[in-house]
Amino acid sequence: MRYAPYETEVKELGVMSESQLLEYFLTRVFETEEVWGLEDDCEWATIQLAAHSAMPIWPYQQLANSAASNLPAANNLLPTAESLEDFMDHTLPSLIEEDVMLAVMTSEESTGCLVSPHRLLDIFTGMMESGTYSLDA
């Protein structure tokens, strides 16, 4: 199992559509079984995207590091990882309760894919139950 994107993947991320970014994220998180976000002190950080408060997330530390270095909204935030299981069991239900969206694969080049935590939880649950992934969850 690898825990970093290939150089060719990093180059392609800047031109991917929102649905391609979401698919890439799902595939890689399912492989690594961890989700990377940004932390402010001891809690996950959120950023403001359009009219939404959103928690930025990535499948790899390298991508979270890059965002923390290059996004003005991520100034002074530190990359941190959480297991996919904890993310599904604790973080996503909290975000649903707090009405906070997820900014999947946000970068300097792209705002990424804005998705609700409820939809992402449904997708991950479907992936776990079937052993594969599908955006149709």
N, CA, C and O atoms as CSV, one atom per row, in Angstrom:
chain,resi,resn,atom,element,x,y,z
A,1,MET,N,N,0.848,-1.174,0.000
A,1,MET,CA,C,0.000,0.000,0.000
A,1,MET,C,C,0.894,1.238,0.000
A,1,MET,O,O,1.893,1.305,0.717
A,2,ARG,N,N,0.519,2.197,-0.806
A,2,ARG,CA,C,1.306,3.426,-0.864
A,2,ARG,C,C,0.578,4.548,-0.141
A,2,ARG,O,O,-0.652,4.575,-0.094
A,3,TYR,N,N,1.335,5.458,0.413
A,3,TYR,CA,C,0.765,6.560,1.186
A,3,TYR,C,C,1.140,7.922,0.618
A,3,TYR,O,O,1.182,8.915,1.345
A,4,ALA,N,N,1.408,7.966,-0.671
A,4,ALA,CA,C,1.710,9.228,-1.340
A,4,ALA,C,C,1.274,9.101,-2.796
A,4,ALA,O,O,1.335,8.015,-3.373
A,5,PRO,N,N,0.836,10.204,-3.385
A,5,PRO,CA,C,0.433,10.142,-4.791
A,5,PRO,C,C,1.652,10.066,-5.700
A,5,PRO,O,O,2.730,10.553,-5.361
A,6,TYR,N,N,1.460,9.445,-6.863
A,6,TYR,CA,C,2.509,9.465,-7.874
A,6,TYR,C,C,2.625,10.884,-8.421
A,6,TYR,O,O,1.661,11.649,-8.400
A,7,GLU,N,N,3.797,11.222,-8.905
A,7,GLU,CA,C,4.029,12.565,-9.447
A,7,GLU,C,C,3.047,12.881,-10.580
A,7,GLU,O,O,2.560,14.006,-10.689
A,8,THR,N,N,2.762,11.884,-11.418
A,8,THR,CA,C,1.814,12.102,-12.518
A,8,THR,C,C,0.411,12.401,-11.995
A,8,THR,O,O,-0.319,13.191,-12.595
A,9,GLU,N,N,0.032,11.781,-10.891
A,9,GLU,CA,C,-1.283,12.053,-10.296
A,9,GLU,C,C,-1.373,13.497,-9.824
A,9,GLU,O,O,-2.380,14.167,-10.052
A,10,VAL,N,N,-0.328,13.972,-9.170
A,10,VAL,CA,C,-0.328,15.342,-8.646
A,10,VAL,C,C,-0.511,16.334,-9.793
A,10,VAL,O,O,-1.250,17.310,-9.657
A,11,LYS,N,N,0.154,16.092,-10.914
A,11,LYS,CA,C,0.028,16.981,-12.072
A,11,LYS,C,C,-1.397,16.970,-12.623
A,11,LYS,O,O,-1.912,18.012,-13.029
A,12,GLU,N,N,-2.030,15.808,-12.640
A,12,GLU,CA,C,-3.376,15.671,-13.200
A,12,GLU,C,C,-4.452,16.261,-12.293
A,12,GLU,O,O,-5.521,16.634,-12.777
A,13,LEU,N,N,-4.195,16.351,-11.004
A,13,LEU,CA,C,-5.210,16.843,-10.069
A,13,LEU,C,C,-5.683,18.250,-10.410
A,13,LEU,O,O,-6.857,18.567,-10.222
A,14,GLY,N,N,-4.796,19.089,-10.902
A,14,GLY,CA,C,-5.142,20.471,-11.211
A,14,GLY,C,C,-6.138,20.637,-12.342
A,14,GLY,O,O,-6.766,21.689,-12.462
A,15,VAL,N,N,-6.294,19.614,-13.176
A,15,VAL,CA,C,-7.219,19.713,-14.309
A,15,VAL,C,C,-8.436,18.799,-14.162
A,15,VAL,O,O,-9.259,18.717,-15.074
A,16,MET,N,N,-8.555,18.120,-13.039
A,16,MET,CA,C,-9.696,17.222,-12.829
A,16,MET,C,C,-10.966,18.006,-12.520
A,16,MET,O,O,-10.925,19.073,-11.907
A,17,SER,N,N,-12.092,17.454,-12.957
A,17,SER,CA,C,-13.396,18.030,-12.629
A,17,SER,C,C,-13.733,17.695,-11.176
A,17,SER,O,O,-13.040,16.901,-10.540
A,18,GLU,N,N,-14.792,18.300,-10.659
A,18,GLU,CA,C,-15.207,18.014,-9.281
A,18,GLU,C,C,-15.509,16.536,-9.096
A,18,GLU,O,O,-15.103,15.946,-8.095
A,19,SER,N,N,-16.214,15.928,-10.041
A,19,SER,CA,C,-16.554,14.507,-9.897
A,19,SER,C,C,-15.308,13.628,-9.974
A,19,SER,O,O,-15.232,12.608,-9.290
A,20,GLN,N,N,-14.333,14.009,-10.798
A,20,GLN,CA,C,-13.084,13.251,-10.869
A,20,GLN,C,C,-12.287,13.379,-9.574
A,20,GLN,O,O,-11.683,12.410,-9.115
A,21,LEU,N,N,-12.284,14.575,-8.985
A,21,LEU,CA,C,-11.593,14.768,-7.706
A,21,LEU,C,C,-12.237,13.920,-6.615
A,21,LEU,O,O,-11.539,13.312,-5.803
A,22,LEU,N,N,-13.567,13.882,-6.597
A,22,LEU,CA,C,-14.263,13.074,-5.596
A,22,LEU,C,C,-13.961,11.595,-5.796
A,22,LEU,O,O,-13.714,10.875,-4.828
A,23,GLU,N,N,-13.977,11.142,-7.033
A,23,GLU,CA,C,-13.672,9.739,-7.321
A,23,GLU,C,C,-12.237,9.395,-6.913
A,23,GLU,O,O,-11.997,8.344,-6.318
A,24,TYR,N,N,-11.297,10.264,-7.226
A,24,TYR,CA,C,-9.900,10.058,-6.841
A,24,TYR,C,C,-9.788,9.960,-5.321
A,24,TYR,O,O,-9.147,9.049,-4.796
A,25,PHE,N,N,-10.414,10.905,-4.618
A,25,PHE,CA,C,-10.397,10.914,-3.157
A,25,PHE,C,C,-10.951,9.601,-2.600
A,25,PHE,O,O,-10.326,8.975,-1.744
A,26,LEU,N,N,-12.114,9.188,-3.082
A,26,LEU,CA,C,-12.746,7.964,-2.578
A,26,LEU,C,C,-11.854,6.749,-2.789
A,26,LEU,O,O,-11.672,5.936,-1.882
A,27,THR,N,N,-11.303,6.631,-3.986
A,27,THR,CA,C,-10.437,5.490,-4.303
A,27,THR,C,C,-9.223,5.447,-3.386
A,27,THR,O,O,-8.902,4.399,-2.827
A,28,ARG,N,N,-8.554,6.575,-3.231
A,28,ARG,CA,C,-7.330,6.610,-2.427
A,28,ARG,C,C,-7.607,6.454,-0.931
A,28,ARG,O,O,-6.849,5.779,-0.235
A,29,VAL,N,N,-8.664,7.059,-0.433
A,29,VAL,CA,C,-8.993,6.906,0.991
A,29,VAL,C,C,-9.383,5.464,1.291
A,29,VAL,O,O,-9.043,4.930,2.347
A,30,PHE,N,N,-10.091,4.841,0.368
A,30,PHE,CA,C,-10.476,3.445,0.556
A,30,PHE,C,C,-9.234,2.554,0.592
A,30,PHE,O,O,-9.200,1.568,1.329
A,31,GLU,N,N,-8.213,2.896,-0.202
A,31,GLU,CA,C,-6.954,2.137,-0.215
A,31,GLU,C,C,-6.150,2.344,1.063
A,31,GLU,O,O,-5.675,1.378,1.661
A,32,THR,N,N,-5.996,3.587,1.481
A,32,THR,CA,C,-5.120,3.900,2.615
A,32,THR,C,C,-5.816,3.806,3.966
A,32,THR,O,O,-5.165,3.686,5.004
A,33,GLU,N,N,-7.144,3.863,3.944
A,33,GLU,CA,C,-7.965,3.816,5.159
A,33,GLU,C,C,-7.646,4.955,6.119
A,33,GLU,O,O,-7.723,4.796,7.337
A,34,GLU,N,N,-7.285,6.115,5.550
A,34,GLU,CA,C,-7.096,7.305,6.371
A,34,GLU,C,C,-7.509,8.547,5.592
A,34,GLU,O,O,-7.452,8.586,4.363
A,35,VAL,N,N,-7.924,9.554,6.343
A,35,VAL,CA,C,-8.348,10.833,5.776
A,35,VAL,C,C,-7.472,11.915,6.392
A,35,VAL,O,O,-7.238,11.927,7.600
A,36,TRP,N,N,-6.990,12.824,5.547
A,36,TRP,CA,C,-6.153,13.932,6.015
A,36,TRP,C,C,-6.951,15.219,5.997
A,36,TRP,O,O,-7.686,15.498,5.050
A,37,GLY,N,N,-6.800,15.995,7.050
A,37,GLY,CA,C,-7.426,17.305,7.142
A,37,GLY,C,C,-6.436,18.275,7.748
A,37,GLY,O,O,-5.253,17.965,7.887
A,38,LEU,N,N,-6.919,19.439,8.105
A,38,LEU,CA,C,-6.081,20.449,8.742
A,38,LEU,C,C,-6.584,20.684,10.150
A,38,LEU,O,O,-7.787,20.670,10.408
A,39,GLU,N,N,-5.646,20.899,11.056
A,39,GLU,CA,C,-5.982,21.040,12.468
A,39,GLU,C,C,-5.564,22.416,12.974
A,39,GLU,O,O,-4.495,22.930,12.644
A,40,ASP,N,N,-6.434,22.983,13.777
A,40,ASP,CA,C,-6.157,24.246,14.454
A,40,ASP,C,C,-6.163,23.929,15.941
A,40,ASP,O,O,-7.224,23.695,16.518
A,41,ASP,N,N,-5.011,23.918,16.557
A,41,ASP,CA,C,-4.850,23.476,17.947
A,41,ASP,C,C,-5.223,22.006,18.049
A,41,ASP,O,O,-4.455,21.154,17.600
A,42,CYS,N,N,-6.375,21.680,18.624
A,42,CYS,CA,C,-6.701,20.265,18.845
A,42,CYS,C,C,-7.976,19.834,18.130
A,42,CYS,O,O,-8.539,18.794,18.472
A,43,GLU,N,N,-8.449,20.599,17.150
A,43,GLU,CA,C,-9.663,20.186,16.442
A,43,GLU,C,C,-9.513,20.428,14.947
A,43,GLU,O,O,-8.697,21.237,14.507
A,44,TRP,N,N,-10.322,19.706,14.178
A,44,TRP,CA,C,-10.323,19.865,12.738
A,44,TRP,C,C,-10.701,21.300,12.393
A,44,TRP,O,O,-11.589,21.887,13.011
A,45,ALA,N,N,-10.026,21.845,11.415
A,45,ALA,CA,C,-10.272,23.226,11.001
A,45,ALA,C,C,-11.264,23.273,9.845
A,45,ALA,O,O,-11.375,22.333,9.058
A,46,THR,N,N,-11.974,24.378,9.764
A,46,THR,CA,C,-12.861,24.622,8.632
A,46,THR,C,C,-12.416,25.903,7.933
A,46,THR,O,O,-11.764,26.766,8.521
A,47,ILE,N,N,-12.788,25.994,6.671
A,47,ILE,CA,C,-12.524,27.192,5.890
A,47,ILE,C,C,-13.848,27.669,5.311
A,47,ILE,O,O,-14.821,26.916,5.272
A,48,GLN,N,N,-13.885,28.900,4.869
A,48,GLN,CA,C,-15.096,29.455,4.275
A,48,GLN,C,C,-15.009,29.314,2.762
A,48,GLN,O,O,-14.088,29.846,2.141
A,49,LEU,N,N,-15.966,28.599,2.163
A,49,LEU,CA,C,-16.046,28.452,0.709
A,49,LEU,C,C,-17.434,28.898,0.279
A,49,LEU,O,O,-18.441,28.304,0.664
A,50,ALA,N,N,-17.470,29.945,-0.519
A,50,ALA,CA,C,-18.753,30.534,-0.940
A,50,ALA,C,C,-19.547,30.850,0.319
A,50,ALA,O,O,-19.071,31.588,1.181
A,51,ALA,N,N,-20.740,30.304,0.434
A,51,ALA,CA,C,-21.583,30.595,1.600
A,51,ALA,C,C,-21.520,29.478,2.634
A,51,ALA,O,O,-22.342,29.428,3.549
A,52,HIS,N,N,-20.549,28.587,2.489
A,52,HIS,CA,C,-20.488,27.405,3.349
A,52,HIS,C,C,-19.230,27.376,4.210
A,52,HIS,O,O,-18.151,27.793,3.791
A,53,SER,N,N,-19.405,26.878,5.406
A,53,SER,CA,C,-18.273,26.505,6.237
A,53,SER,C,C,-17.942,25.076,5.832
A,53,SER,O,O,-18.823,24.216,5.824
A,54,ALA,N,N,-16.680,24.812,5.497
A,54,ALA,CA,C,-16.309,23.493,4.985
A,54,ALA,C,C,-15.002,23.015,5.600
A,54,ALA,O,O,-14.086,23.799,5.848
A,55,MET,N,N,-14.939,21.719,5.839
A,55,MET,CA,C,-13.726,21.093,6.338
A,55,MET,C,C,-12.970,20.518,5.143
A,55,MET,O,O,-13.474,19.610,4.482
A,56,PRO,N,N,-11.764,21.030,4.850
A,56,PRO,CA,C,-10.994,20.501,3.726
A,56,PRO,C,C,-10.383,19.143,4.073
A,56,PRO,O,O,-9.858,18.942,5.168
A,57,ILE,N,N,-10.464,18.209,3.108
A,57,ILE,CA,C,-9.936,16.854,3.330
A,57,ILE,C,C,-9.230,16.342,2.077
A,57,ILE,O,O,-9.552,16.729,0.954
A,58,TRP,N,N,-8.252,15.453,2.309
A,58,TRP,CA,C,-7.450,14.853,1.255
A,58,TRP,C,C,-7.143,13.400,1.625
A,58,TRP,O,O,-7.294,13.005,2.781
A,59,PRO,N,N,-6.706,12.597,0.624
A,59,PRO,CA,C,-6.348,11.212,0.919
A,59,PRO,C,C,-4.890,11.020,1.343
A,59,PRO,O,O,-4.527,9.967,1.867
A,60,TYR,N,N,-4.056,12.041,1.115
A,60,TYR,CA,C,-2.629,11.899,1.387
A,60,TYR,C,C,-2.074,13.095,2.157
A,60,TYR,O,O,-2.543,14.223,2.004
A,61,GLN,N,N,-1.078,12.829,2.976
A,61,GLN,CA,C,-0.405,13.881,3.731
A,61,GLN,C,C,0.225,14.911,2.796
A,61,GLN,O,O,0.145,16.111,3.058
A,62,GLN,N,N,0.840,14.463,1.728
A,62,GLN,CA,C,1.504,15.382,0.796
A,62,GLN,C,C,0.530,16.439,0.282
A,62,GLN,O,O,0.894,17.610,0.168
A,63,LEU,N,N,-0.695,16.042,-0.029
A,63,LEU,CA,C,-1.688,16.990,-0.547
A,63,LEU,C,C,-2.158,17.944,0.544
A,63,LEU,O,O,-2.381,19.127,0.285
A,64,ALA,N,N,-2.308,17.436,1.756
A,64,ALA,CA,C,-2.688,18.297,2.886
A,64,ALA,C,C,-1.563,19.284,3.199
A,64,ALA,O,O,-1.822,20.454,3.484
A,65,ASN,N,N,-0.313,18.813,3.146
A,65,ASN,CA,C,0.842,19.702,3.371
A,65,ASN,C,C,0.871,20.829,2.346
A,65,ASN,O,O,1.092,21.991,2.689
A,66,SER,N,N,0.647,20.475,1.096
A,66,SER,CA,C,0.663,21.469,0.026
A,66,SER,C,C,-0.423,22.517,0.241
A,66,SER,O,O,-0.178,23.712,0.074
A,67,ALA,N,N,-1.608,22.077,0.608
A,67,ALA,CA,C,-2.708,23.018,0.859
A,67,ALA,C,C,-2.401,23.909,2.055
A,67,ALA,O,O,-2.658,25.112,2.017
A,68,ALA,N,N,-1.857,23.329,3.104
A,68,ALA,CA,C,-1.535,24.114,4.300
A,68,ALA,C,C,-0.495,25.186,3.982
A,68,ALA,O,O,-0.493,26.254,4.594
A,69,SER,N,N,0.379,24.903,3.036
A,69,SER,CA,C,1.423,25.858,2.654
A,69,SER,C,C,0.945,26.911,1.666
A,69,SER,O,O,1.448,28.034,1.659
A,70,ASN,N,N,-0.032,26.550,0.826
A,70,ASN,CA,C,-0.391,27.417,-0.297
A,70,ASN,C,C,-1.752,28.097,-0.224
A,70,ASN,O,O,-1.992,29.055,-0.959
A,71,LEU,N,N,-2.641,27.635,0.634
A,71,LEU,CA,C,-3.969,28.247,0.723
A,71,LEU,C,C,-3.978,29.344,1.780
A,71,LEU,O,O,-3.631,29.082,2.931
A,72,PRO,N,N,-4.362,30.554,1.421
A,72,PRO,CA,C,-4.425,31.627,2.424
A,72,PRO,C,C,-5.356,31.276,3.591
A,72,PRO,O,O,-5.085,31.642,4.734
A,73,ALA,N,N,-6.451,30.568,3.299
A,73,ALA,CA,C,-7.404,30.204,4.350
A,73,ALA,C,C,-6.837,29.160,5.304
A,73,ALA,O,O,-7.378,28.947,6.389
A,74,ALA,N,N,-5.745,28.507,4.902
A,74,ALA,CA,C,-5.163,27.442,5.719
A,74,ALA,C,C,-3.931,27.903,6.484
A,74,ALA,O,O,-3.199,27.078,7.033
A,75,ASN,N,N,-3.696,29.191,6.527
A,75,ASN,CA,C,-2.541,29.743,7.225
A,75,ASN,C,C,-2.527,29.297,8.688
A,75,ASN,O,O,-3.541,29.396,9.380
A,76,ASN,N,N,-1.398,28.814,9.149
A,76,ASN,CA,C,-1.190,28.359,10.533
A,76,ASN,C,C,-1.944,27.083,10.896
A,76,ASN,O,O,-2.113,26.790,12.079
A,77,LEU,N,N,-2.393,26.328,9.916
A,77,LEU,CA,C,-3.061,25.058,10.183
A,77,LEU,C,C,-2.093,23.917,9.898
A,77,LEU,O,O,-1.258,24.013,8.999
A,78,LEU,N,N,-2.210,22.843,10.663
A,78,LEU,CA,C,-1.309,21.703,10.514
A,78,LEU,C,C,-2.047,20.494,9.961
A,78,LEU,O,O,-3.159,20.200,10.401
A,79,PRO,N,N,-1.443,19.777,8.992
A,79,PRO,CA,C,-2.055,18.558,8.483
A,79,PRO,C,C,-2.129,17.496,9.578
A,79,PRO,O,O,-1.205,17.336,10.375
A,80,THR,N,N,-3.238,16.783,9.596
A,80,THR,CA,C,-3.425,15.708,10.563
A,80,THR,C,C,-4.259,14.608,9.925
A,80,THR,O,O,-5.096,14.872,9.062
A,81,ALA,N,N,-4.026,13.377,10.356
A,81,ALA,CA,C,-4.738,12.234,9.782
A,81,ALA,C,C,-5.678,11.618,10.800
A,81,ALA,O,O,-5.486,11.728,12.011
A,82,GLU,N,N,-6.696,10.971,10.271
A,82,GLU,CA,C,-7.634,10.214,11.095
A,82,GLU,C,C,-7.951,8.934,10.332
A,82,GLU,O,O,-8.041,8.947,9.105
A,83,SER,N,N,-8.117,7.845,11.043
A,83,SER,CA,C,-8.468,6.600,10.370
A,83,SER,C,C,-9.834,6.756,9.712
A,83,SER,O,O,-10.683,7.509,10.189
A,84,LEU,N,N,-10.034,6.048,8.631
A,84,LEU,CA,C,-11.320,6.102,7.938
A,84,LEU,C,C,-12.446,5.684,8.878
A,84,LEU,O,O,-13.531,6.265,8.850
A,85,GLU,N,N,-12.190,4.684,9.702
A,85,GLU,CA,C,-13.204,4.216,10.653
A,85,GLU,C,C,-13.616,5.324,11.633
A,85,GLU,O,O,-14.807,5.546,11.847
A,86,ASP,N,N,-12.645,6.014,12.224
A,86,ASP,CA,C,-12.969,7.116,13.146
A,86,ASP,C,C,-13.643,8.274,12.420
A,86,ASP,O,O,-14.550,8.915,12.951
A,87,PHE,N,N,-13.187,8.531,11.200
A,87,PHE,CA,C,-13.786,9.598,10.402
A,87,PHE,C,C,-15.268,9.308,10.160
A,87,PHE,O,O,-16.113,10.197,10.273
A,88,MET,N,N,-15.570,8.051,9.824
A,88,MET,CA,C,-16.964,7.663,9.569
A,88,MET,C,C,-17.791,7.631,10.849
A,88,MET,O,O,-18.943,8.065,10.857
A,89,ASP,N,N,-17.212,7.123,11.920
A,89,ASP,CA,C,-17.966,6.930,13.169
A,89,ASP,C,C,-18.129,8.197,13.989
A,89,ASP,O,O,-19.120,8.343,14.705
A,90,HIS,N,N,-17.178,9.113,13.899
A,90,HIS,CA,C,-17.206,10.290,14.782
A,90,HIS,C,C,-17.267,11.622,14.033
A,90,HIS,O,O,-18.145,12.448,14.283
A,91,THR,N,N,-16.327,11.817,13.118
A,91,THR,CA,C,-16.220,13.124,12.468
A,91,THR,C,C,-17.406,13.429,11.564
A,91,THR,O,O,-18.002,14.501,11.671
A,92,LEU,N,N,-17.757,12.503,10.673
A,92,LEU,CA,C,-18.873,12.780,9.763
A,92,LEU,C,C,-20.189,13.015,10.502
A,92,LEU,O,O,-20.898,13.962,10.162
A,93,PRO,N,N,-20.553,12.194,11.503
A,93,PRO,CA,C,-21.785,12.504,12.242
A,93,PRO,C,C,-21.747,13.874,12.923
A,93,PRO,O,O,-22.768,14.559,12.985
A,94,SER,N,N,-20.587,14.276,13.430
A,94,SER,CA,C,-20.468,15.608,14.042
A,94,SER,C,C,-20.674,16.709,13.010
A,94,SER,O,O,-21.337,17.710,13.281
A,95,LEU,N,N,-20.104,16.517,11.829
A,95,LEU,CA,C,-20.254,17.519,10.771
A,95,LEU,C,C,-21.701,17.606,10.289
A,95,LEU,O,O,-22.183,18.687,9.951
A,96,ILE,N,N,-22.386,16.472,10.259
A,96,ILE,CA,C,-23.810,16.468,9.894
A,96,ILE,C,C,-24.585,17.295,10.904
A,96,ILE,O,O,-25.416,18.127,10.539
A,97,GLU,N,N,-24.304,17.055,12.175
A,97,GLU,CA,C,-24.976,17.778,13.264
A,97,GLU,C,C,-24.705,19.282,13.203
A,97,GLU,O,O,-25.595,20.092,13.460
A,98,GLU,N,N,-23.471,19.645,12.860
A,98,GLU,CA,C,-23.061,21.053,12.837
A,98,GLU,C,C,-23.341,21.738,11.496
A,98,GLU,O,O,-23.108,22.938,11.350
A,99,ASP,N,N,-23.842,20.973,10.519
A,99,ASP,CA,C,-24.143,21.493,9.181
A,99,ASP,C,C,-22.905,22.090,8.512
A,99,ASP,O,O,-22.957,23.176,7.934
A,100,VAL,N,N,-21.793,21.360,8.600
A,100,VAL,CA,C,-20.534,21.765,7.971
A,100,VAL,C,C,-20.310,20.870,6.756
A,100,VAL,O,O,-20.410,19.647,6.853
A,101,MET,N,N,-20.012,21.476,5.627
A,101,MET,CA,C,-19.756,20.737,4.396
A,101,MET,C,C,-18.311,20.228,4.386
A,101,MET,O,O,-17.516,20.554,5.267
A,102,LEU,N,N,-17.991,19.423,3.371
A,102,LEU,CA,C,-16.633,18.927,3.174
A,102,LEU,C,C,-16.089,19.477,1.862
A,102,LEU,O,O,-16.762,19.427,0.833
A,103,ALA,N,N,-14.878,19.997,1.905
A,103,ALA,CA,C,-14.185,20.485,0.713
A,103,ALA,C,C,-13.163,19.417,0.337
A,103,ALA,O,O,-12.049,19.396,0.860
A,104,VAL,N,N,-13.554,18.538,-0.572
A,104,VAL,CA,C,-12.725,17.401,-0.957
A,104,VAL,C,C,-11.686,17.839,-1.983
A,104,VAL,O,O,-12.033,18.333,-3.056
A,105,MET,N,N,-10.425,17.659,-1.650
A,105,MET,CA,C,-9.303,17.907,-2.551
A,105,MET,C,C,-9.126,19.387,-2.902
A,105,MET,O,O,-8.754,19.710,-4.030
A,106,THR,N,N,-9.384,20.275,-1.964
A,106,THR,CA,C,-9.141,21.699,-2.170
A,106,THR,C,C,-7.647,21.923,-2.383
A,106,THR,O,O,-6.811,21.315,-1.713
A,107,SER,N,N,-7.331,22.800,-3.320
A,107,SER,CA,C,-5.923,23.102,-3.596
A,107,SER,C,C,-5.798,24.553,-4.034
A,107,SER,O,O,-6.783,25.287,-4.114
A,108,GLU,N,N,-4.573,24.943,-4.313
A,108,GLU,CA,C,-4.320,26.299,-4.795
A,108,GLU,C,C,-4.997,26.524,-6.152
A,108,GLU,O,O,-5.426,27.636,-6.461
A,109,GLU,N,N,-5.087,25.453,-6.962
A,109,GLU,CA,C,-5.669,25.541,-8.300
A,109,GLU,C,C,-7.180,25.359,-8.320
A,109,GLU,O,O,-7.834,25.780,-9.274
A,110,SER,N,N,-7.749,24.743,-7.292
A,110,SER,CA,C,-9.159,24.350,-7.340
A,110,SER,C,C,-9.807,24.421,-5.963
A,110,SER,O,O,-9.159,24.176,-4.945
A,111,THR,N,N,-11.086,24.755,-5.947
A,111,THR,CA,C,-11.819,24.710,-4.681
A,111,THR,C,C,-12.187,23.280,-4.332
A,111,THR,O,O,-12.711,23.019,-3.249
A,112,GLY,N,N,-11.917,22.350,-5.242
A,112,GLY,CA,C,-12.216,20.952,-4.991
A,112,GLY,C,C,-13.683,20.655,-5.202
A,112,GLY,O,O,-14.368,21.344,-5.958
A,113,CYS,N,N,-14.154,19.634,-4.533
A,113,CYS,CA,C,-15.539,19.193,-4.647
A,113,CYS,C,C,-16.222,19.413,-3.308
A,113,CYS,O,O,-15.813,18.842,-2.297
A,114,LEU,N,N,-17.248,20.227,-3.296
A,114,LEU,CA,C,-18.003,20.491,-2.079
A,114,LEU,C,C,-19.080,19.420,-1.950
A,114,LEU,O,O,-19.928,19.281,-2.832
A,115,VAL,N,N,-19.050,18.665,-0.856
A,115,VAL,CA,C,-19.994,17.562,-0.663
A,115,VAL,C,C,-20.492,17.581,0.777
A,115,VAL,O,O,-19.773,17.985,1.691
A,116,SER,N,N,-21.724,17.141,0.961
A,116,SER,CA,C,-22.268,17.101,2.320
A,116,SER,C,C,-21.690,15.907,3.068
A,116,SER,O,O,-21.394,14.883,2.452
A,117,PRO,N,N,-21.525,16.016,4.376
A,117,PRO,CA,C,-21.012,14.882,5.148
A,117,PRO,C,C,-21.981,13.699,5.104
A,117,PRO,O,O,-21.557,12.547,5.183
A,118,HIS,N,N,-23.270,13.978,4.980
A,118,HIS,CA,C,-24.262,12.898,4.898
A,118,HIS,C,C,-24.051,12.082,3.625
A,118,HIS,O,O,-24.080,10.852,3.661
A,119,ARG,N,N,-23.839,12.767,2.501
A,119,ARG,CA,C,-23.595,12.057,1.240
A,119,ARG,C,C,-22.304,11.256,1.314
A,119,ARG,O,O,-22.267,10.104,0.883
A,120,LEU,N,N,-21.246,11.849,1.851
A,120,LEU,CA,C,-19.977,11.139,1.940
A,120,LEU,C,C,-20.091,9.924,2.854
A,120,LEU,O,O,-19.529,8.870,2.557
A,121,LEU,N,N,-20.810,10.061,3.955
A,121,LEU,CA,C,-21.019,8.921,4.851
A,121,LEU,C,C,-21.785,7.813,4.138
A,121,LEU,O,O,-21.449,6.638,4.287
A,122,ASP,N,N,-22.806,8.169,3.366
A,122,ASP,CA,C,-23.554,7.168,2.599
A,122,ASP,C,C,-22.655,6.452,1.600
A,122,ASP,O,O,-22.732,5.233,1.452
A,123,ILE,N,N,-21.806,7.207,0.917
A,123,ILE,CA,C,-20.896,6.604,-0.059
A,123,ILE,C,C,-19.925,5.654,0.638
A,123,ILE,O,O,-19.750,4.518,0.198
A,124,PHE,N,N,-19.293,6.109,1.720
A,124,PHE,CA,C,-18.351,5.253,2.448
A,124,PHE,C,C,-19.037,4.009,3.005
A,124,PHE,O,O,-18.468,2.919,2.956
A,125,THR,N,N,-20.237,4.155,3.527
A,125,THR,CA,C,-20.975,3.004,4.057
A,125,THR,C,C,-21.228,1.996,2.942
A,125,THR,O,O,-21.054,0.793,3.136
A,126,GLY,N,N,-21.637,2.485,1.779
A,126,GLY,CA,C,-21.837,1.601,0.633
A,126,GLY,C,C,-20.555,0.918,0.205
A,126,GLY,O,O,-20.565,-0.257,-0.160
A,127,MET,N,N,-19.447,1.651,0.249
A,127,MET,CA,C,-18.151,1.077,-0.103
A,127,MET,C,C,-17.777,-0.044,0.863
A,127,MET,O,O,-17.321,-1.109,0.445
A,128,MET,N,N,-17.971,0.201,2.142
A,128,MET,CA,C,-17.618,-0.793,3.160
A,128,MET,C,C,-18.479,-2.049,3.021
A,128,MET,O,O,-17.987,-3.169,3.157
A,129,GLU,N,N,-19.762,-1.848,2.749
A,129,GLU,CA,C,-20.673,-2.992,2.642
A,129,GLU,C,C,-20.403,-3.833,1.404
A,129,GLU,O,O,-20.551,-5.054,1.437
A,130,SER,N,N,-20.004,-3.182,0.306
A,130,SER,CA,C,-19.804,-3.913,-0.942
A,130,SER,C,C,-18.352,-4.317,-1.185
A,130,SER,O,O,-18.077,-5.196,-2.002
A,131,GLY,N,N,-17.427,-3.676,-0.476
A,131,GLY,CA,C,-16.013,-3.961,-0.698
A,131,GLY,C,C,-15.445,-3.195,-1.880
A,131,GLY,O,O,-14.274,-3.356,-2.223
A,132,THR,N,N,-16.266,-2.364,-2.503
A,132,THR,CA,C,-15.835,-1.517,-3.616
A,132,THR,C,C,-16.417,-0.134,-3.408
A,132,THR,O,O,-17.044,0.134,-2.383
A,133,TYR,N,N,-16.216,0.729,-4.361
A,133,TYR,CA,C,-16.810,2.047,-4.211
A,133,TYR,C,C,-17.733,2.359,-5.376
A,133,TYR,O,O,-17.578,1.833,-6.478
A,134,SER,N,N,-18.689,3.223,-5.105
A,134,SER,CA,C,-19.608,3.699,-6.130
A,134,SER,C,C,-20.158,5.040,-5.700
A,134,SER,O,O,-20.510,5.222,-4.534
A,135,LEU,N,N,-20.237,5.977,-6.618
A,135,LEU,CA,C,-20.800,7.286,-6.302
A,135,LEU,C,C,-22.316,7.222,-6.173
A,135,LEU,O,O,-22.942,8.213,-5.796
A,136,ASP,N,N,-22.914,6.082,-6.476
A,136,ASP,CA,C,-24.371,5.945,-6.444
A,136,ASP,C,C,-24.925,5.691,-5.061
A,136,ASP,O,O,-26.134,5.508,-4.918
A,137,ALA,N,N,-24.091,5.673,-4.036
A,137,ALA,CA,C,-24.563,5.373,-2.678
A,137,ALA,C,C,-25.542,6.418,-2.202
A,137,ALA,O,O,-26.044,6.329,-1.081
